[in-house]
Amino acid sequence: NPCLLSLSAAYAPSSARGIVMGALQSCGSFGMFLGPTVGGTLYAQAEWYPFMLAGTSQACVILLLGLFLKTPKTETSKSLIPKETGPPVVLTRQQSYIEYLN
């Protein structure tokens, strides 16, 4: 996945970047092998088994993310909506909304 690789390259330290990207590619390749194998085996047992496994695992991941993922306390970027209220702003063609916020 190109997006995942670019994020890992951005956040991994330069000394470990190759290891992180290699591990991600290896896990992705292993998942492409393991997913159809396990799914086909489960489907041979009962047609609804793979769907139940997928739904249950996704529900568990969402639950764990909800429990352990915290939002940052500091504001890292400007909001696209100004905090002050006032009259509507009319922007010209030369002025973008992002330039207005800065």
Disulfide bonds with the S-S distance in Angstrom:
none
